[in-house]
Amino acid sequence: MLLDVKNLEVTFALRSGPVQAIRNISFSLDRGERLGLVGESGAGKSVAGFSILNLISQPGFISGGEIFFEGKNLIKMSEKELNTIRGDRISMIFQDPMMTLNPVLTLGTQMTEIVRTHHKLSKKEARSLAIETLRQVHIPTPEKRIDQYPHELSGGMRQRVVIACALISKPALIIADEPTTALDVTIQAEIMDLLLELCESENMGLILITHDLSVVAQMTDRIAVMYAGKIVEIGKTQQVIRESQHPYTQGLLKALPQKRFIGKRLNQIDGSMPSLLSMPTGCSFHPRCPILDDRCRAERPSLQDCRLEGHQAACFKVEGK
Amino acid sequence: MKEAWLQFKSSFFLYSFLRDPVAIVSFLIFLVLVILSFLAPAIAPHDPYDLAAIDIMDAELPPVWMAEGENRFLLGTDGQGRDLYSTILYGMRTSIIIGILAVLLQAFLGICIGLIAGYFGGLVDNFLMRLADIQLSFSTLLVAIIIGALFQTAFGVEKYEDFSLILLIIIIGIAEWPQYARTMRASVLAERKKEYVEAARVIGLKSGRIMWRHIFPNALSPILVISTVQVANAVMSEAALSFLGLGMPITKPSLGALINAGFEYFISGIWWITAFPGFVLVILIFVINLLGDWVRDVLNPKLYKH
């Protein structure tokens, strides 16, 4: 097992009192496995991603749970120990490639800095490694590009460089936080293909955080659907998409445009996600749920096993085994 | 090296400089003043620091073009018989050295403090910024009196004359660092939120490295903008302190000390001792301020004048 997140809780200490942004989530990842974290804005996907590196910014903090990475508990680690893992064993890719690269440093400087922080490499070795990695992400003439500044590159190119930055130290896990949201659709597909190809060839684990189910369906082995800080459904990608059990997942899938219903209005899930400050009683999805009953208003459902192995959903209406 | 020159040659900085006659003229005047003052030992006809060469019988001579003027003294002499032209050159050198070194000290203190305050935030920020507020509520004058008095009681008045240059740099440096600290903090606050800083934390860099290597260069341009104005202010502070007798001793006068020295003769019709150094001081500060305005326009993309 590469990564094992157990009962993770993240709290934000706001002026109006503590608010739980992540409520008791657990998931795990094998070496080379790809997991998609899906949900609408504010569901806590990004917070979950950042908490793996223990980099949630103030006033948020991890208030409970354990995160085991390669057998070591990341939450118990000192900042110094964590810094040896950040960027070396676990890397992150951010949403906006325009913002993730430092505008005043050349690509080469930024890339070599990453390897040289973690390994004893000479400048020359680091540079040739950076050139090699740029070639891996299909940047033409990397020997020239490496001395350029971020503003001299197009958006798609920059995201490739960001991926190269994440890749250069050969990490065991990459956390990609909406890596293609800021790019247009054709480049989006290119970048995703590249990411998939690299994960497979280097046997890297990937956590793909996105709101785009169609992307996740193509890219990942497993999906975890998040809603209001909880995982409401988790399982193999095919299972979750073909036999979704939770009404929220079903709603998300129905909201996608499909060939079968050309010209029809798309479905939508009525209402919006509850504010973390005023969570509804019982199941947090019940005010928007089409199939609720009295039990849903009173009790909070936990994840239950579904028909197929490894598929779980947090709903009372699950068709059990 | 050659590449850097080519890059500079094609830069927007140079381009807009060559398009701005005000900037060119003020830069040329500034350059001439600086060159004159730093070449003072070579080009000045007399050495005002050499007490043996001064003759009290030459005192209070008017400039050449007036009836009693002598050819030896282009701009006349001061109350002790020193050639005013030479003394102004030497004095300007002192003023410029103090101005620039004091600004370097201010910038060093202010940048370090502002960077730390802006990056760490919270209590550290509060503490450092209140410190800056306290510092600002002391005027430069008060700092000068306190440090001057402390130094004089500790080491005696003779030592004070020897060390007055360094003391003035320290006084002006300490009195004005909050300007830099505030500017730095404000621009660090803006940079800190950007994703590249987050990315730097994600790759496991230490705080110091993130601060100096990633945030600092990005937060630098407002610092450059205020620097020119600060040099003018420092030269002016030095002149004001010297004028009040808290600065350079009369044996090694700066422009301010010269203005002060001439002030007592002013009423009796001997205007040149005060007027010429005053005129030079005004020109010096005026061109630095004009250059500062131009730098601000160039480095601030939000100010489009065209």
Interface residues (C-beta under 8 A of the other chain):
Chain A: L53 L55 Q58 L82 N83 T84 I85 R86 G87 D88 S91 M92 F94 Q95 D96 M99 T100 L101 N102 P103 V104 L105 E113 I114 T117 H118 V162 C165
Chain B: G121 G122 K194 E195 Y196 E198 A199 A200 R201 V202 I203 G204 L205 K206 R209 R213 H214 P217 N218
